[in-house]
């Protein structure tokens, strides 16, 4: 069995009721739901941070798109949608 740690979080009654409802619908405990939710959010945030870092690294290498090019692409997309 892998090592686990305990954390504590305070929830308002409405959120706790929702947690209990969802956990029960999955046949799981409140603790399972909390751990699962934290894991999913942490993984999502880590993915986002990695995505942002890719952009930062590209900018550090000077791989930038001039602002006028970005705006031109946005205008072209908008015009394409309006024509459709």
C-alpha positions in Angstrom: 0.0 0.0 0.0 1.3 3.4 -0.9 1.9 6.1 1.7 -0.9 8.7 2.1 -1.2 11.9 4.0 -4.2 13.5 5.7 -5.3 17.1 4.9 -8.1 19.1 6.4 -10.5 21.4 4.5 -13.4 23.5 5.7 -16.5 23.4 3.6 -19.8 25.2 3.8 -22.8 23.1 4.4 -24.1 23.3 0.9 -20.8 22.1 -0.6 -20.5 19.3 1.9 -24.0 18.2 1.1 -23.1 18.1 -2.6 -19.9 16.2 -1.9 -21.9 13.6 0.1 -24.5 13.3 -2.7 -21.9 12.8 -5.4 -19.8 10.4 -3.3 -22.9 8.3 -2.4 -23.9 8.2 -6.1 -20.5 6.6 -6.9 -20.8 4.3 -3.9 -17.7 5.9 -2.4 -16.8 7.7 0.8 -16.4 11.4 1.3 -12.7 10.9 1.7 -12.4 9.1 -1.6 -14.3 11.8 -3.4 -12.1 14.6 -1.9 -8.9 12.7 -2.8 -10.2 12.1 -6.3 -11.3 15.7 -6.8 -8.0 17.1 -5.5 -6.1 14.7 -7.8 -8.1 15.7 -10.9 -7.7 19.4 -10.2 -4.0 19.2 -9.4 -3.4 17.2 -12.6 -5.4 19.8 -14.6 -3.5 22.7 -13.0 -0.1 21.0 -13.6 -1.1 20.5 -17.3 -2.0 24.2 -17.6 1.3 25.3 -16.0 3.2 23.1 -18.4 1.3 24.6 -21.3 2.1 28.1 -20.1 5.8 27.2 -19.6 5.9 26.1 -23.3 4.9 29.6 -24.2 7.3 31.2 -21.8 10.1 29.0 -23.2 9.2 30.0 -26.8 9.2 33.7 -25.9 12.6 33.3 -24.2 13.9 31.9 -27.5 12.5 34.9 -29.3 9.8 32.8 -31.0 7.1 35.5 -30.9 4.3 36.6 -33.3 4.0 40.3 -33.8 0.8 41.9 -32.4 -0.4 43.1 -35.7 -0.2 39.6 -37.2 -2.3 38.2 -34.2 -4.9 40.9 -34.7 -5.0 40.3 -38.5 -5.6 36.5 -37.8 -8.4 37.4 -35.3 -10.0 39.8 -37.8 -9.9 37.2 -40.6 -11.5 34.5 -38.4 -14.3 36.9 -37.3 -15.0 37.9 -40.9 -15.1 34.2 -41.8 -17.7 33.5 -39.1 -19.8 36.5 -40.1 -19.8 35.5 -43.7 -21.1 32.0 -42.8 
